[in-house]
Amino acid sequence: MRHLTEIRWHGRGGQGAKTAALLLADVAFQAGKQVQGFPEYGPERMGAPITAYDRISDKEIRVHSNIYEPDFVAVVDDTLLHTVDVTAGLKADGGILINTQKSAEEILPLLKGYTGKIYLLDAHKVSMATLGKYFPNTPMLAGVVKISEVMEIHEFLREMEESLKHKFARKPEVLEGNLKALRMAIDEVQCIQ
């Protein structure tokens, strides 16, 4: 793991990008990491573009600002590629994970010549297969952990199971569906560059 890993999330209100960022911070903290997880607020309405951030480190984090040069970016809604510069400040030795059903040929021209690693994940397919509804944040969360390596995968899955057990104590089918979504997403991430 890098000394400090910074992740920027792009999504739309109601898709769970903020929740995913905060959940990643929570499970990383439970695993003994130093963390920051926070959203950037703007007009709060369903469907409006939102940004959230994570900082994760094995050492104390002394910076307290937005993240302008992230190591990794997660794009929860590929329609944002047309309106938001999701690669702004993104480090070339990092990577971007995009939730999309589009091909690499359709996605690459929208990334303004970004030369780092580009990963695609069809979170719609994963969530429909495992949850029966479209919740992109759970698959994207697993995808971010896979590409960023901020935690060991087995450690991440263990901490997520513990966290979800409390949240869905009375809904074991939801717990199992979310765990399946996390595992499937890890396997479904594709590196296209």
ChimeraX commands (.cxc) that place a marker at each C-alpha (Angstrom):
marker #1 position 0.00,0.00,0.00 radius 0.5
marker #1 position 1.07,3.56,-0.63 radius 0.5
marker #1 position 1.87,5.68,2.42 radius 0.5
marker #1 position -1.33,7.64,1.73 radius 0.5
marker #1 position -4.02,6.70,-0.79 radius 0.5
marker #1 position -6.49,9.35,-1.89 radius 0.5
marker #1 position -9.71,8.41,-3.69 radius 0.5
marker #1 position -12.28,10.68,-5.31 radius 0.5
marker #1 position -15.80,9.44,-5.99 radius 0.5
marker #1 position -18.09,10.90,-8.68 radius 0.5
marker #1 position -21.77,9.98,-8.73 radius 0.5
marker #1 position -25.25,11.38,-8.74 radius 0.5
marker #1 position -27.41,12.03,-5.70 radius 0.5
marker #1 position -29.21,8.84,-4.71 radius 0.5
marker #1 position -26.72,6.38,-6.22 radius 0.5
marker #1 position -24.81,5.80,-3.00 radius 0.5
marker #1 position -21.40,7.27,-3.89 radius 0.5
marker #1 position -21.29,9.18,-0.61 radius 0.5
marker #1 position -22.39,6.08,1.30 radius 0.5
marker #1 position -19.73,3.97,-0.43 radius 0.5
marker #1 position -17.00,6.49,0.42 radius 0.5
marker #1 position -18.07,6.62,4.07 radius 0.5
marker #1 position -18.39,2.85,4.27 radius 0.5
marker #1 position -14.90,2.40,2.82 radius 0.5
marker #1 position -13.54,4.75,5.48 radius 0.5
marker #1 position -15.41,2.82,8.16 radius 0.5
marker #1 position -14.18,-0.65,7.18 radius 0.5
marker #1 position -10.62,0.60,6.66 radius 0.5
marker #1 position -10.74,2.15,10.14 radius 0.5
marker #1 position -12.03,-1.13,11.59 radius 0.5
marker #1 position -9.05,-2.82,9.93 radius 0.5
marker #1 position -6.66,-0.49,11.76 radius 0.5
marker #1 position -6.05,2.15,9.09 radius 0.5
marker #1 position -6.03,5.90,9.54 radius 0.5
marker #1 position -8.91,7.31,7.49 radius 0.5
marker #1 position -10.89,10.28,6.32 radius 0.5
marker #1 position -14.13,9.92,4.40 radius 0.5
marker #1 position -16.22,12.95,3.49 radius 0.5
marker #1 position -18.56,14.34,0.84 radius 0.5
marker #1 position -18.37,17.67,-0.91 radius 0.5
marker #1 position -21.75,19.29,-0.73 radius 0.5
marker #1 position -23.37,21.30,-3.46 radius 0.5
marker #1 position -26.99,21.44,-4.53 radius 0.5
marker #1 position -28.50,18.49,-2.72 radius 0.5
marker #1 position -31.05,16.87,-4.95 radius 0.5
marker #1 position -31.67,13.47,-6.44 radius 0.5
marker #1 position -29.68,13.05,-9.65 radius 0.5
marker #1 position -27.36,16.03,-9.14 radius 0.5
marker #1 position -23.62,15.36,-9.51 radius 0.5
marker #1 position -21.90,14.74,-6.18 radius 0.5
marker #1 position -18.29,14.22,-5.12 radius 0.5
marker #1 position -17.01,12.29,-2.12 radius 0.5
marker #1 position -13.50,11.52,-0.91 radius 0.5
marker #1 position -11.44,8.96,1.00 radius 0.5
marker #1 position -7.97,9.19,2.45 radius 0.5
marker #1 position -6.54,5.93,3.79 radius 0.5
marker #1 position -3.13,5.40,5.34 radius 0.5
marker #1 position -1.18,3.25,7.75 radius 0.5
marker #1 position 0.16,6.46,9.31 radius 0.5
marker #1 position -1.46,9.56,10.79 radius 0.5
marker #1 position -3.16,11.76,8.18 radius 0.5
marker #1 position -2.29,15.39,8.70 radius 0.5
marker #1 position -3.94,16.99,5.67 radius 0.5
marker #1 position -7.54,18.22,5.93 radius 0.5
marker #1 position -8.76,19.46,2.55 radius 0.5
marker #1 position -10.53,18.25,-0.54 radius 0.5
marker #1 position -8.54,15.90,-2.74 radius 0.5
marker #1 position -7.24,17.65,-5.83 radius 0.5
marker #1 position -4.73,15.04,-7.06 radius 0.5
marker #1 position -6.30,11.66,-6.28 radius 0.5
marker #1 position -4.54,8.35,-6.71 radius 0.5
marker #1 position -7.82,6.74,-7.77 radius 0.5
marker #1 position -11.18,7.90,-9.06 radius 0.5
marker #1 position -14.47,5.99,-8.98 radius 0.5
marker #1 position -17.19,7.04,-11.43 radius 0.5
marker #1 position -20.50,5.57,-10.29 radius 0.5
marker #1 position -22.47,6.98,-13.25 radius 0.5
marker #1 position -20.86,7.00,-16.70 radius 0.5
marker #1 position -23.11,9.85,-17.91 radius 0.5
marker #1 position -20.90,12.11,-15.79 radius 0.5
marker #1 position -18.07,11.52,-18.28 radius 0.5
marker #1 position -19.83,13.98,-20.61 radius 0.5
marker #1 position -20.20,16.79,-18.05 radius 0.5
marker #1 position -17.57,16.40,-15.31 radius 0.5
marker #1 position -13.79,16.28,-15.78 radius 0.5
marker #1 position -13.41,13.07,-13.77 radius 0.5
marker #1 position -9.70,12.78,-14.61 radius 0.5
marker #1 position -8.82,16.27,-13.32 radius 0.5
marker #1 position -5.69,15.92,-11.20 radius 0.5
marker #1 position -5.77,12.11,-11.39 radius 0.5
marker #1 position -2.26,10.75,-10.98 radius 0.5
marker #1 position -0.90,8.77,-13.94 radius 0.5
marker #1 position 0.36,6.03,-11.61 radius 0.5
marker #1 position -3.13,5.59,-10.17 radius 0.5
marker #1 position -6.29,4.56,-11.94 radius 0.5
marker #1 position -9.94,5.18,-12.66 radius 0.5
marker #1 position -12.83,2.76,-12.20 radius 0.5
marker #1 position -15.95,3.44,-14.25 radius 0.5
marker #1 position -19.35,1.83,-13.79 radius 0.5
marker #1 position -20.50,1.25,-17.35 radius 0.5
marker #1 position -22.08,-1.15,-19.80 radius 0.5
marker #1 position -20.20,0.57,-22.63 radius 0.5
marker #1 position -17.16,-0.81,-24.43 radius 0.5
marker #1 position -13.60,0.39,-23.97 radius 0.5
marker #1 position -13.81,2.02,-27.41 radius 0.5
marker #1 position -16.78,4.13,-26.28 radius 0.5
marker #1 position -15.22,5.10,-22.93 radius 0.5
marker #1 position -11.61,5.94,-23.85 radius 0.5
marker #1 position -12.38,9.10,-25.90 radius 0.5
marker #1 position -14.26,10.56,-22.92 radius 0.5
marker #1 position -11.21,10.42,-20.60 radius 0.5
marker #1 position -9.28,13.34,-22.11 radius 0.5
marker #1 position -6.17,11.30,-22.91 radius 0.5
marker #1 position -5.70,9.93,-19.38 radius 0.5
marker #1 position -2.67,7.59,-19.55 radius 0.5
marker #1 position -3.01,5.69,-16.27 radius 0.5
marker #1 position -4.88,2.47,-15.59 radius 0.5
marker #1 position -8.51,2.40,-16.67 radius 0.5
marker #1 position -10.89,-0.16,-15.21 radius 0.5
marker #1 position -14.49,-0.90,-16.14 radius 0.5
marker #1 position -17.15,-2.57,-14.02 radius 0.5
marker #1 position -20.75,-3.27,-14.98 radius 0.5
marker #1 position -22.25,-2.56,-11.56 radius 0.5
marker #1 position -25.75,-2.81,-13.05 radius 0.5
marker #1 position -25.14,-6.42,-14.06 radius 0.5
marker #1 position -23.60,-7.26,-10.69 radius 0.5
marker #1 position -26.30,-5.65,-8.57 radius 0.5
marker #1 position -29.18,-7.09,-10.62 radius 0.5
marker #1 position -27.66,-10.58,-10.44 radius 0.5
marker #1 position -27.02,-10.47,-6.69 radius 0.5
marker #1 position -29.52,-7.97,-5.25 radius 0.5
marker #1 position -32.33,-7.97,-7.79 radius 0.5
marker #1 position -32.26,-4.14,-7.87 radius 0.5
marker #1 position -29.85,-1.55,-9.16 radius 0.5
marker #1 position -27.59,-0.41,-6.33 radius 0.5
marker #1 position -24.26,0.54,-7.96 radius 0.5
marker #1 position -22.45,1.57,-4.78 radius 0.5
marker #1 position -21.88,-1.93,-3.39 radius 0.5
marker #1 position -20.14,-3.30,-6.51 radius 0.5
marker #1 position -18.21,-0.05,-6.98 radius 0.5
marker #1 position -16.98,-0.17,-3.40 radius 0.5
marker #1 position -15.50,-3.64,-3.98 radius 0.5
marker #1 position -14.02,-2.51,-7.28 radius 0.5
marker #1 position -12.29,0.46,-5.66 radius 0.5
marker #1 position -10.73,-1.78,-3.02 radius 0.5
marker #1 position -9.51,-4.15,-5.72 radius 0.5
marker #1 position -7.87,-1.51,-7.92 radius 0.5
marker #1 position -6.46,0.64,-5.11 radius 0.5
marker #1 position -5.27,-2.20,-2.88 radius 0.5
marker #1 position -5.98,-0.06,0.20 radius 0.5
marker #1 position -6.82,-3.30,2.02 radius 0.5
marker #1 position -6.32,-6.98,1.45 radius 0.5
marker #1 position -9.44,-8.37,-0.26 radius 0.5
marker #1 position -10.07,-11.01,2.42 radius 0.5
marker #1 position -9.74,-8.36,5.14 radius 0.5
marker #1 position -12.13,-6.06,3.28 radius 0.5
marker #1 position -14.72,-8.82,2.85 radius 0.5
marker #1 position -14.45,-9.78,6.52 radius 0.5
marker #1 position -14.91,-6.20,7.72 radius 0.5
marker #1 position -17.78,-5.62,5.28 radius 0.5
marker #1 position -19.54,-8.74,6.51 radius 0.5
marker #1 position -19.27,-7.54,10.10 radius 0.5
marker #1 position -20.52,-4.08,9.18 radius 0.5
marker #1 position -23.42,-5.39,7.10 radius 0.5
marker #1 position -24.43,-7.92,9.78 radius 0.5
marker #1 position -25.30,-5.01,12.07 radius 0.5
marker #1 position -27.02,-2.98,9.36 radius 0.5
marker #1 position -29.09,-5.88,8.02 radius 0.5
marker #1 position -29.51,-7.99,11.17 radius 0.5
marker #1 position -33.22,-8.46,10.44 radius 0.5
marker #1 position -32.78,-8.95,6.70 radius 0.5
marker #1 position -30.41,-11.90,6.14 radius 0.5
marker #1 position -31.31,-12.05,2.42 radius 0.5
marker #1 position -30.08,-8.46,1.98 radius 0.5
marker #1 position -26.88,-9.28,3.85 radius 0.5
marker #1 position -26.19,-12.29,1.63 radius 0.5
marker #1 position -27.02,-10.37,-1.54 radius 0.5
marker #1 position -24.61,-7.56,-0.65 radius 0.5
marker #1 position -21.82,-10.04,0.16 radius 0.5
marker #1 position -22.41,-11.78,-3.18 radius 0.5
marker #1 position -22.32,-8.40,-4.93 radius 0.5
marker #1 position -18.97,-7.56,-3.34 radius 0.5
marker #1 position -17.43,-10.90,-4.35 radius 0.5
marker #1 position -18.83,-10.81,-7.88 radius 0.5
marker #1 position -17.67,-7.22,-8.44 radius 0.5
marker #1 position -14.12,-8.11,-7.43 radius 0.5
marker #1 position -14.10,-10.76,-10.17 radius 0.5
marker #1 position -15.84,-8.55,-12.77 radius 0.5
marker #1 position -13.43,-5.58,-12.76 radius 0.5
marker #1 position -11.71,-5.33,-16.16 radius 0.5
marker #1 position -8.51,-3.41,-16.84 radius 0.5
marker #1 position -8.68,-1.92,-20.36 radius 0.5
marker #1 position -5.53,0.18,-20.24 radius 0.5
marker link #1:1,2 radius 0.2
marker link #1:2,3 radius 0.2
marker link #1:3,4 radius 0.2
marker link #1:4,5 radius 0.2
marker link #1:5,6 radius 0.2
marker link #1:6,7 radius 0.2
marker link #1:7,8 radius 0.2
marker link #1:8,9 radius 0.2
marker link #1:9,10 radius 0.2
marker link #1:10,11 radius 0.2
marker link #1:11,12 radius 0.2
marker link #1:12,13 radius 0.2
marker link #1:13,14 radius 0.2
marker link #1:14,15 radius 0.2
marker link #1:15,16 radius 0.2
marker link #1:16,17 radius 0.2
marker link #1:17,18 radius 0.2
marker link #1:18,19 radius 0.2
marker link #1:19,20 radius 0.2
marker link #1:20,21 radius 0.2
marker link #1:21,22 radius 0.2
marker link #1:22,23 radius 0.2
marker link #1:23,24 radius 0.2
marker link #1:24,25 radius 0.2
marker link #1:25,26 radius 0.2
marker link #1:26,27 radius 0.2
marker link #1:27,28 radius 0.2
marker link #1:28,29 radius 0.2
marker link #1:29,30 radius 0.2
marker link #1:30,31 radius 0.2
marker link #1:31,32 radius 0.2
marker link #1:32,33 radius 0.2
marker link #1:33,34 radius 0.2
marker link #1:34,35 radius 0.2
marker link #1:35,36 radius 0.2
marker link #1:36,37 radius 0.2
marker link #1:37,38 radius 0.2
marker link #1:38,39 radius 0.2
marker link #1:39,40 radius 0.2
marker link #1:40,41 radius 0.2
marker link #1:41,42 radius 0.2
marker link #1:42,43 radius 0.2
marker link #1:43,44 radius 0.2
marker link #1:44,45 radius 0.2
marker link #1:45,46 radius 0.2
marker link #1:46,47 radius 0.2
marker link #1:47,48 radius 0.2
marker link #1:48,49 radius 0.2
marker link #1:49,50 radius 0.2
marker link #1:50,51 radius 0.2
marker link #1:51,52 radius 0.2
marker link #1:52,53 radius 0.2
marker link #1:53,54 radius 0.2
marker link #1:54,55 radius 0.2
marker link #1:55,56 radius 0.2
marker link #1:56,57 radius 0.2
marker link #1:57,58 radius 0.2
marker link #1:58,59 radius 0.2
marker link #1:59,60 radius 0.2
marker link #1:60,61 radius 0.2
marker link #1:61,62 radius 0.2
marker link #1:62,63 radius 0.2
marker link #1:63,64 radius 0.2
marker link #1:64,65 radius 0.2
marker link #1:65,66 radius 0.2
marker link #1:66,67 radius 0.2
marker link #1:67,68 radius 0.2
marker link #1:68,69 radius 0.2
marker link #1:69,70 radius 0.2
marker link #1:70,71 radius 0.2
marker link #1:71,72 radius 0.2
marker link #1:72,73 radius 0.2
marker link #1:73,74 radius 0.2
marker link #1:74,75 radius 0.2
marker link #1:75,76 radius 0.2
marker link #1:76,77 radius 0.2
marker link #1:77,78 radius 0.2
marker link #1:78,79 radius 0.2
marker link #1:79,80 radius 0.2
marker link #1:80,81 radius 0.2
marker link #1:81,82 radius 0.2
marker link #1:82,83 radius 0.2
marker link #1:83,84 radius 0.2
marker link #1:84,85 radius 0.2
marker link #1:85,86 radius 0.2
marker link #1:86,87 radius 0.2
marker link #1:87,88 radius 0.2
marker link #1:88,89 radius 0.2
marker link #1:89,90 radius 0.2
marker link #1:90,91 radius 0.2
marker link #1:91,92 radius 0.2
marker link #1:92,93 radius 0.2
marker link #1:93,94 radius 0.2
marker link #1:94,95 radius 0.2
marker link #1:95,96 radius 0.2
marker link #1:96,97 radius 0.2
marker link #1:97,98 radius 0.2
marker link #1:98,99 radius 0.2
marker link #1:99,100 radius 0.2
marker link #1:100,101 radius 0.2
marker link #1:101,102 radius 0.2
marker link #1:102,103 radius 0.2
marker link #1:103,104 radius 0.2
marker link #1:104,105 radius 0.2
marker link #1:105,106 radius 0.2
marker link #1:106,107 radius 0.2
marker link #1:107,108 radius 0.2
marker link #1:108,109 radius 0.2
marker link #1:109,110 radius 0.2
marker link #1:110,111 radius 0.2
marker link #1:111,112 radius 0.2
marker link #1:112,113 radius 0.2
marker link #1:113,114 radius 0.2
marker link #1:114,115 radius 0.2
marker link #1:115,116 radius 0.2
marker link #1:116,117 radius 0.2
marker link #1:117,118 radius 0.2
marker link #1:118,119 radius 0.2
marker link #1:119,120 radius 0.2
marker link #1:120,121 radius 0.2
marker link #1:121,122 radius 0.2
marker link #1:122,123 radius 0.2
marker link #1:123,124 radius 0.2
marker link #1:124,125 radius 0.2
marker link #1:125,126 radius 0.2
marker link #1:126,127 radius 0.2
marker link #1:127,128 radius 0.2
marker link #1:128,129 radius 0.2
marker link #1:129,130 radius 0.2
marker link #1:130,131 radius 0.2
marker link #1:131,132 radius 0.2
marker link #1:132,133 radius 0.2
marker link #1:133,134 radius 0.2
marker link #1:134,135 radius 0.2
marker link #1:135,136 radius 0.2
marker link #1:136,137 radius 0.2
marker link #1:137,138 radius 0.2
marker link #1:138,139 radius 0.2
marker link #1:139,140 radius 0.2
marker link #1:140,141 radius 0.2
marker link #1:141,142 radius 0.2
marker link #1:142,143 radius 0.2
marker link #1:143,144 radius 0.2
marker link #1:144,145 radius 0.2
marker link #1:145,146 radius 0.2
marker link #1:146,147 radius 0.2
marker link #1:147,148 radius 0.2
marker link #1:148,149 radius 0.2
marker link #1:149,150 radius 0.2
marker link #1:150,151 radius 0.2
marker link #1:151,152 radius 0.2
marker link #1:152,153 radius 0.2
marker link #1:153,154 radius 0.2
marker link #1:154,155 radius 0.2
marker link #1:155,156 radius 0.2
marker link #1:156,157 radius 0.2
marker link #1:157,158 radius 0.2
marker link #1:158,159 radius 0.2
marker link #1:159,160 radius 0.2
marker link #1:160,161 radius 0.2
marker link #1:161,162 radius 0.2
marker link #1:162,163 radius 0.2
marker link #1:163,164 radius 0.2
marker link #1:164,165 radius 0.2
marker link #1:165,166 radius 0.2
marker link #1:166,167 radius 0.2
marker link #1:167,168 radius 0.2
marker link #1:168,169 radius 0.2
marker link #1:169,170 radius 0.2
marker link #1:170,171 radius 0.2
marker link #1:171,172 radius 0.2
marker link #1:172,173 radius 0.2
marker link #1:173,174 radius 0.2
marker link #1:174,175 radius 0.2
marker link #1:175,176 radius 0.2
marker link #1:176,177 radius 0.2
marker link #1:177,178 radius 0.2
marker link #1:178,179 radius 0.2
marker link #1:179,180 radius 0.2
marker link #1:180,181 radius 0.2
marker link #1:181,182 radius 0.2
marker link #1:182,183 radius 0.2
marker link #1:183,184 radius 0.2
marker link #1:184,185 radius 0.2
marker link #1:185,186 radius 0.2
marker link #1:186,187 radius 0.2
marker link #1:187,188 radius 0.2
marker link #1:188,189 radius 0.2
marker link #1:189,190 radius 0.2
marker link #1:190,191 radius 0.2
marker link #1:191,192 radius 0.2
marker link #1:192,193 radius 0.2
view
